[in-house]
Amino acid sequence: MFKKYFLRVAALLMIIIPEVGIAQPPVEADAPSLLSAFVAYTDLRMSAVQRSLEILAAANEAKSAQWEKMEPLLSGYQRSEGGGLIVWFVRPDGTYFTVDKGLMNVKLSDRSYFPKLMSGQKIMGDLIVSKSTGQRSAVIAIPMKEGGKVIGAIGASLFLDKLAEEVGSALPLQADAAFFALAPNGQTALHKKTDRHFLDPRELGSETLKKATNEMLSNPAGETSYEFDNVTKRAIYRTSPLTQWKFVITFSDTRQK
């Protein structure tokens, strides 16, 4: 529903990236605009899913809290997303249904976000390995209420590998540049190299990377540097107000050459 919109906005962000400056290395000159595009693209994608779920949760079929009535509605939305996520409905006892598999034989009540969701809070960006698909995902969920009481929730598990591939295709990164995003607990939520999803950079054996990661997690925005794989990297970063993830663009530090 909103997919074409955020792709158009992301494309516009690519257009406004400034021309490379003469006095600065190309990647360094472009890094702030690349970072803005990275944050905007990802936030637009996730907020679009949230808005879609809000619309679905307000439909009479969803308000019935009966899977048989809401399943066609949720299935239609999932198909419109082209395989980038899975849509589900969860009851207050943790039992849940997915569009692909129907009633699951496991519950969501052991998820860390579940108590918040059942207390009436919206969920945005919690990292999980999906029980139904096994994919590394970010949870977006909307509680449904009747008479002030939560009667269930509609959610989506957004596949992070696919999202990272979309970001990589949209950002005009040079060979020595990369992008990644960190969740508040330090886990990698998005990375140019998708096999690094869910890794904590502080556990990768580089003391300078550990220090830089702690700095990024402690500050809203800034610039830092670190060494990894025998390469000195510079990084600029910014916090998303939507997810509280730290979005980062890295590039080779040419100042030491």
N, C-alpha and C positions, 0 to 999 in steps of 0.2 A: 504493500500500500504506500509506504513512504520511501521505498528503496530508491526509486528514480530521483526523488527529491534530494536525498543526501548525496547521491552520486553526482548530481549536477552541481551542488554546492562544493563538493570536494574538487571537482574539475575546475571550478572558478578559483579556488585557492591555489591550484597549480599554476593558473594563468598569472596570478598576481605575484608569484615569486620573482623577486627583482633580478635584473641582469647581474651577472657576476662582476664584482668590483675589481678594478685593476690592482689595488693595493693589498688585497687579501686573497689567500688561496680560495679557489672556487667553493669547496665544501664549507669552509668556515664562513664565507660570505653568505651562503644560502641557508646555513643551519637554522637561524631564527625563523625564517619563513617555512622551512621544512617542518620544524617543530610545531608551528601554529597549524599547519595543514594536518599533521599527524593527530594532534589533539582534536581538532575540529572534525576530521573524518570519523574517528572512533566514537567521539561523543555523539555525533549525529546519528551514527548507526545504532548505538545503544539506546539513545533517547527515542528514536523512531520505533524500536521494538517496544519500549515501555508505553508509548502512546497507543500503539496498536493493541497491546494487552489491556490497557484501560478501556478502550472502546469495546473490546470483546467482553470484559468483565461487566460492563454496563448493559449488555444485551439480555433480554428476557431468558434466552436459552441458558445463559451462564448463571443467571440469578436463581434458576431452578435448582442448582447444585446437583443436577442429575446428568451423569455422563452421557447417557443415550441422547439427551436433548442437545447438549452442547458440542458433542463430538463433531458433527458436520461443520459447525462454525469454526472450530479450532483447526480442523483438518484443512479447510479452505485457506485459512491464513498461513498454515505451515507450507502448503503447496506454493503459495504466492512468494514465499521467501527463497525458493530455489535450492533447498537443501542446506541452508546455512545455520539451521537451528532445529530443535525439537520442542514441541509445545505440550504442556501437561496441565492437569488439574489435580490438586491435592486436597484431601479432606482434613478436618481438624485432628483426626487420630493418626495422620501420617500416611494412610493408604493413598495411592495415587494412580492415575491413568495417563498414558501417553497416546498421542495420535497414532503412532506406529504399532504399539503393542497392546493397547487397552489396559486393563487392570494388571498392575505389576505385583509380583509376589514378594517384593521388599517394600519398605516404608521410607519416607523422607524425614521422619521424626528424629533421626539421629544427625541430621545436618545442622551445622552451627547456626545457619540463618533461620531455621524452622521456628524457634520460639519467638523471634522478632516478627516473622511473617504472621504467625497466629495471634500476635498481640495487636495486629493492625498496621504494621509498618511495611512500606514498600521495600523491596530488595533490589539493589542495583550493583552488579559487578562482583558478587561473591564467587570465588573460584572453587570449582568442583570437578571431579571426574564423574561423568554421567553414569548413573547406575543402569540406564537403559541402553546406552550406546557405547560406553567406555571411552568417549571422547572428552578431552580437556575442554572445559566450558566455563562461561561466565553466566551466572544466574540472574535473571531479571524476572521479578514476580510481583503480582498485584493481589492484595487480600480482597475478599468479597465479604460484605457485611449485610446482615438483615436484622433490623431492630437493634442496631448497635453491637451485635455479636458477629464475630468472624465465623462464616459458615464454610469457608474453603478459600482457595487461592488459585489463580491462573498464572502460570509461569512459562518461561522459555529458557532453554539451555542453549546459549549462543556458542557455536563451535569456534574456539580460539584459533586453531590452525587455519581454518578457512578465512577468518577475519584478518589474520596476519598476512596471508597471501594476497588478500584484496588491498591491504595497506601497501604492501611491497610493490604491487602493480601500479598503484596510484602515485606513490612518491618517487620523484625523479632522483634517486640516490646514486651518487658516484660509487665506484668500486670500494673505496676505503671508508665509506660511511655506512652506518647501520642505525636501526631504531629498536627500542625496546620500551616496555612499560612495566613498572613494579607495583604490585598491590601493597597496601599499607603494612602487611606483615613481611614484606621483602621478597615474596614469591614473584617470579617473572610471569606476568599476565600475557604479554605479547612480545614477540621477538622476531627479527628478520629471519633468524634460523629457528624454525618452529620446534626443533628437537630440544631447545632450551626452555620451552614453556614449563612453568612450575618449579624450575630450579631457583635456588637462592644464590645470587652472585657472591654473597659473603662466604659461601662454602666451596668456592671454586679454586682455592689455594693461593690467591693473590691478596696480599695484605693491603696493597694500595687500592685494589678494587673493593675490598671489604670496607676500607675507610671511606671511599667515595660513595658507596652504597648507603652507608649510615648517614653520610652528609645529605644525600638526596632525600632519604626518608625523613630527615629531621627539618628540612627547609622547604618552603613553598615553591621556590624557583632559584635558579642560579647556574653556575658553571663550575665544573670540577675536572680532574684528570686522574688517570690511573694507568697501570701497566697490566697487560694481559696477553698471553701468548707471545711474549717478547716484543710487544708493540706498545708504545705510549699513545694513549687515547685521550682526547679531550671530549667533554660531554656538556651539553646544555640541557636543562631539564625544567619542567613545569608541572604543577599539580592540576589535575582535572577537578573542578568543583562538582562534577557529576558523580564520578566514581571514587575520587580521592586517590586514583592511581598517579604515579609519577611517570610522566612521559619524557623520553630521553632520545636525543639524536647524538650519535657519537661520530668522530672523525679522527684521522691520524693527526698527531700533534707535530706540525711542521716547524715549530719554533726551535726544536732541538737539532734540526738538520743543517 
